[in-house]
Amino acid sequence: MSSCLLHRLSRPVAGLVRQALSPLLSRTLSDDVPNDFYQHHPARDVIVRRAKNVAECETYPDVQKLEKFGQYIASILPKYVQDVRLTSTNELEILIHPEGIVPVLGMLKDHTNAQFKALMEITAVDVPSKPYRFEVVYCLLSHHYNARCTVKTYTDELTPIDSATAIYKTADWGERETWDMYGVYFSGHPDLRRILTDYGFDGHPQRKDFPLTGYTELRYDNELCRIVFEPVEVAQEFRKFELDTPWELFP
């Protein structure tokens, strides 16, 4: 009798749980937005550019919804959003002005139709031939909509950009790593110091103009009984090394 009663009570509870979880499992980006929502928020002459090999798919991610969401972001933040792209992997890229890091990331985190609560990583790309050689990349994730978004901005060796630690706590170590590897300075960071290289390291290893051998080398000194740092000394025969004929250059 008790088992039958327990079974009868568990059925409505299971139905309520299933009904509560089903929207979360099936929701995608902008599903909660009415169909005419974007009509009242026209884009600021921004056309979402697709990669050449973007594949239309009937399931997630919905390319049409991503395009509408990108146009909506450009329309409400026209001062900072400079371009919106859709990559070959059906991910949204938002290119912004360096002064728009805090307002754009804050909007993407707190806006009801975005909710990108997680900052997965911060990295940079070094292109020395460009006037602004560094492209800083923020990879965002929305657990609510099961969607990803990439925000990109630019800077050079001397111009600092605003820190995102006030918005995302995970930006702390990501900005420290970007500073250590590329030398991008984040103003307003609470503790901007090296995180991967040693104390007193000279230069930033991920820059394209950083030598492969580095500037210093370390060895153990038997007389001092400790590790010492010395300038790199490359033997002359290794300087002449050519990949095409590696053995003909050695005596």
Backbone torsions as a table, in degrees:
resi	resn	phi	psi	omega
1	MET	NA	-41.2	-179.4
2	SER	-68.4	-38.9	179.4
3	SER	-66.2	-37.3	178.0
4	CYS	-66.0	-40.5	178.4
5	LEU	-66.1	-39.8	178.1
6	LEU	-63.9	-38.7	178.8
7	HIS	-64.9	-40.1	179.6
8	ARG	-67.3	-36.0	179.1
9	LEU	-74.2	-30.5	-177.1
10	SER	-75.5	-25.6	-177.7
11	ARG	-64.7	-49.1	178.2
12	PRO	-66.3	-32.6	178.0
13	VAL	-65.1	-43.5	178.0
14	ALA	-63.4	-37.4	178.1
15	GLY	-65.1	-38.6	178.1
16	LEU	-66.7	-40.8	178.4
17	VAL	-64.1	-43.7	178.9
18	ARG	-63.5	-38.9	179.8
19	GLN	-68.4	-33.4	179.8
20	ALA	-75.5	-33.6	-176.4
21	LEU	-87.3	-24.5	-175.5
22	SER	-60.1	-39.3	177.3
23	PRO	-65.1	-34.2	-179.7
24	LEU	-70.0	-34.3	-177.6
25	LEU	-78.6	-27.0	-175.4
26	SER	-105.6	-3.8	-175.9
27	ARG	-75.3	140.2	173.7
28	THR	-124.3	178.7	-174.5
29	LEU	-60.8	128.9	176.1
30	SER	69.4	18.4	176.4
31	ASP	-68.4	-28.9	-178.5
32	ASP	-80.2	-3.9	-176.8
33	VAL	-89.4	133.6	176.0
34	PRO	-60.5	159.7	-176.6
35	ASN	-64.7	-31.9	-178.4
36	ASP	-94.8	13.1	-175.8
37	PHE	-67.0	-47.1	-177.1
38	TYR	-71.6	-19.1	177.7
39	GLN	-67.0	-30.0	177.7
40	HIS	-85.1	-5.1	178.1
41	HIS	-128.6	72.5	-177.3
42	PRO	-66.0	152.6	-178.7
43	ALA	-73.0	155.4	-179.7
44	ARG	-88.4	68.2	179.1
45	ASP	50.4	34.4	179.0
46	VAL	-107.4	123.6	177.2
47	ILE	-106.2	123.7	178.7
48	VAL	-69.9	115.6	-177.0
49	ARG	-87.6	128.2	179.2
50	ARG	-95.8	149.4	169.7
51	ALA	-69.4	162.8	-173.7
52	LYS	-66.7	-32.1	-174.1
53	ASN	-109.8	35.2	175.0
54	VAL	-73.0	128.5	-177.6
55	ALA	-100.9	128.8	175.0
56	GLU	-70.8	135.9	-179.3
57	CYS	-135.6	145.3	-178.3
58	GLU	-81.9	-22.1	179.1
59	THR	-102.1	-169.2	179.9
60	TYR	-64.4	142.2	-5.9
61	PRO	-84.3	144.3	179.8
62	ASP	-80.5	114.3	-174.7
63	VAL	-65.1	-40.5	-178.6
64	GLN	-63.5	-41.3	179.2
65	LYS	-68.7	-35.7	176.9
66	LEU	-64.0	-41.1	178.2
67	GLU	-63.9	-44.0	178.7
68	LYS	-63.4	-40.0	179.5
69	PHE	-66.5	-40.0	176.7
70	GLY	-63.4	-41.3	176.6
71	GLN	-65.6	-35.8	178.8
72	TYR	-66.5	-42.0	177.8
73	ILE	-62.1	-41.4	179.7
74	ALA	-67.7	-29.1	-177.6
75	SER	-77.4	-33.5	-177.5
76	ILE	-90.3	-15.3	177.3
77	LEU	-128.2	59.4	-176.6
78	PRO	-69.3	-20.5	-178.8
79	LYS	-71.5	-28.5	-172.8
80	TYR	-112.4	-35.5	-176.8
81	VAL	-77.8	121.8	-178.9
82	GLN	-103.8	-25.7	179.5
83	ASP	-162.7	153.9	177.0
84	VAL	-131.6	132.5	-176.7
85	ARG	-131.4	157.8	174.0
86	LEU	-123.0	116.0	-173.2
87	THR	-76.5	174.8	179.3
88	SER	-68.7	-18.1	177.1
89	THR	-96.9	17.8	177.7
90	ASN	59.9	42.5	175.0
91	GLU	-117.2	144.7	-175.3
92	LEU	-86.6	133.0	175.9
93	GLU	-118.6	128.1	179.1
94	ILE	-116.8	116.8	-179.4
95	LEU	-97.9	123.7	-172.0
96	ILE	-127.3	165.0	173.4
97	HIS	-75.2	148.0	-178.7
98	PRO	-56.9	-29.4	179.4
99	GLU	-74.2	-8.9	-177.0
100	GLY	-99.0	13.8	-177.3
101	ILE	-63.3	-51.1	-177.1
102	VAL	-67.2	-49.8	-179.4
103	PRO	-66.4	-37.3	-178.6
104	VAL	-70.7	-47.2	178.9
105	LEU	-64.7	-37.3	177.4
106	GLY	-64.6	-39.6	177.8
107	MET	-67.5	-42.6	-179.5
108	LEU	-66.1	-27.1	179.2
109	LYS	-80.8	-42.4	-169.7
110	ASP	-100.1	-14.8	-177.7
111	HIS	-68.2	141.4	-177.2
112	THR	-62.0	-36.0	-176.5
113	ASN	-88.5	5.7	178.9
114	ALA	-120.8	-69.8	177.6
115	GLN	55.6	47.3	173.3
116	PHE	-82.8	81.8	-173.0
117	LYS	-78.8	-17.8	-173.3
118	ALA	-114.1	126.3	170.4
119	LEU	-96.6	107.2	-173.5
120	MET	-74.4	-41.8	-178.1
121	GLU	-165.1	159.8	172.8
122	ILE	-128.3	130.5	177.8
123	THR	-145.7	-175.4	-178.5
124	ALA	-147.3	161.0	176.3
125	VAL	-127.2	130.5	-177.0
126	ASP	-104.5	118.9	175.2
127	VAL	-126.1	93.1	-173.2
128	PRO	-61.6	-22.4	-177.4
129	SER	-75.1	-14.8	-179.3
130	LYS	-86.4	152.1	176.3
131	PRO	-60.2	-42.4	172.5
132	TYR	-105.0	95.4	-166.7
133	ARG	-71.9	-23.2	-175.2
134	PHE	-103.0	130.6	172.1
135	GLU	-109.9	111.5	-177.7
136	VAL	-90.2	131.3	-171.5
137	VAL	-120.4	128.9	175.5
138	TYR	-114.9	122.2	-179.8
139	CYS	-103.9	116.8	-175.4
140	LEU	-111.0	152.8	179.7
141	LEU	-136.2	132.9	175.4
142	SER	-108.5	108.5	176.9
143	HIS	-69.4	-31.0	-176.8
144	HIS	-65.7	-43.1	-178.0
145	TYR	-103.8	0.1	-178.8
146	ASN	54.1	52.4	-175.3
147	ALA	-135.9	155.1	177.8
148	ARG	-121.1	153.6	-179.2
149	CYS	-149.8	142.5	178.9
150	THR	-119.3	127.0	177.4
151	VAL	-110.7	129.2	-177.9
152	LYS	-124.7	141.9	173.5
153	THR	-141.0	-173.9	-172.4
154	TYR	-143.7	157.2	176.8
155	THR	-165.4	178.9	178.0
156	ASP	-123.4	-165.7	-175.0
157	GLU	-70.4	-27.2	-171.5
158	LEU	-106.0	-21.8	-174.6
159	THR	-88.7	118.5	177.0
160	PRO	-78.6	158.2	174.3
161	ILE	-122.8	158.1	-175.3
162	ASP	-68.8	143.5	176.9
163	SER	-78.6	147.5	178.8
164	ALA	-102.7	14.4	-178.1
165	THR	-67.0	-25.7	178.2
166	ALA	-70.9	-20.8	-179.0
167	ILE	-100.3	-48.3	179.3
168	TYR	-119.3	124.1	177.1
169	LYS	-67.2	-28.7	-179.9
170	THR	-71.1	-10.1	178.5
171	ALA	-71.7	-12.7	-177.3
172	ASP	-58.8	-61.8	-177.7
173	TRP	-71.6	-32.2	178.8
174	GLY	-63.7	-41.1	177.8
175	GLU	-71.5	-34.2	175.5
176	ARG	-64.4	-39.9	178.3
177	GLU	-67.5	-41.0	178.2
178	THR	-65.3	-38.4	175.3
179	TRP	-64.8	-41.1	-178.1
180	ASP	-68.3	-43.7	-174.1
181	MET	-84.3	-34.1	-173.1
182	TYR	-117.3	-19.2	-178.0
183	GLY	81.9	20.7	176.4
184	VAL	-81.2	121.7	-175.8
185	TYR	-91.6	130.5	179.9
186	PHE	-108.8	110.0	180.0
187	SER	-75.5	138.7	-178.3
188	GLY	89.3	1.9	177.9
189	HIS	-73.4	135.0	-175.6
190	PRO	-70.2	-24.6	-175.5
191	ASP	-153.2	68.7	-176.1
192	LEU	-85.7	96.1	176.3
193	ARG	-142.7	169.6	-177.0
194	ARG	-64.3	149.2	-176.7
195	ILE	-127.9	-22.3	-178.3
196	LEU	-112.1	-37.7	-179.2
197	THR	-88.7	171.5	-174.9
198	ASP	-81.0	167.5	176.9
199	TYR	-63.2	137.0	179.4
200	GLY	76.5	14.3	180.0
201	PHE	-66.1	139.2	-177.5
202	ASP	-101.7	120.8	176.7
203	GLY	94.9	-175.6	-178.6
204	HIS	-130.9	112.3	-166.0
205	PRO	-62.1	-30.5	-174.8
206	GLN	-85.4	-0.5	175.2
207	ARG	-72.1	145.1	-176.5
208	LYS	-67.9	-25.0	180.0
209	ASP	-92.0	7.6	176.8
210	PHE	-81.0	128.7	-177.6
211	PRO	-65.9	145.5	-179.5
212	LEU	-64.1	-31.5	179.6
213	THR	-81.9	-12.5	-177.4
214	GLY	77.5	-171.7	-179.3
215	TYR	-106.6	-26.3	-178.4
216	THR	-132.1	158.5	174.4
217	GLU	-134.0	156.3	-178.6
218	LEU	-120.2	150.1	177.1
219	ARG	-152.1	164.6	177.8
220	TYR	-93.7	123.8	-180.0
221	ASP	-95.1	119.1	-178.9
222	ASN	-69.2	-30.7	-180.0
223	GLU	-74.0	-42.5	179.4
224	LEU	-84.1	-15.7	-179.2
225	CYS	58.9	42.2	177.7
226	ARG	-159.4	170.6	177.6
227	ILE	-84.5	133.1	-178.7
228	VAL	-120.8	150.7	176.3
229	PHE	-104.3	134.1	-179.7
230	GLU	-136.8	156.9	174.8
231	PRO	-61.6	147.1	-177.7
232	VAL	-67.6	132.8	175.6
233	GLU	-121.0	114.6	-179.9
234	VAL	-105.6	125.3	-179.6
235	ALA	-62.6	151.3	-174.0
236	GLN	-64.3	-35.1	-178.9
237	GLU	-66.8	-28.1	177.3
238	PHE	-76.6	-25.2	176.5
239	ARG	-68.6	-28.5	-179.2
240	LYS	-88.1	-0.2	-173.2
241	PHE	-62.9	130.8	175.8
242	GLU	-125.1	138.7	-175.1
243	LEU	-69.5	-30.0	-177.1
244	ASP	-69.6	-42.6	-177.4
245	THR	-128.8	74.5	-173.2
246	PRO	-72.6	-27.5	-172.5
247	TRP	-96.4	-17.8	-177.1
248	GLU	-75.9	-17.2	-177.1
249	LEU	-86.6	-13.2	-179.1
250	PHE	-91.1	143.0	179.8
251	PRO	-68.3	NA	NA
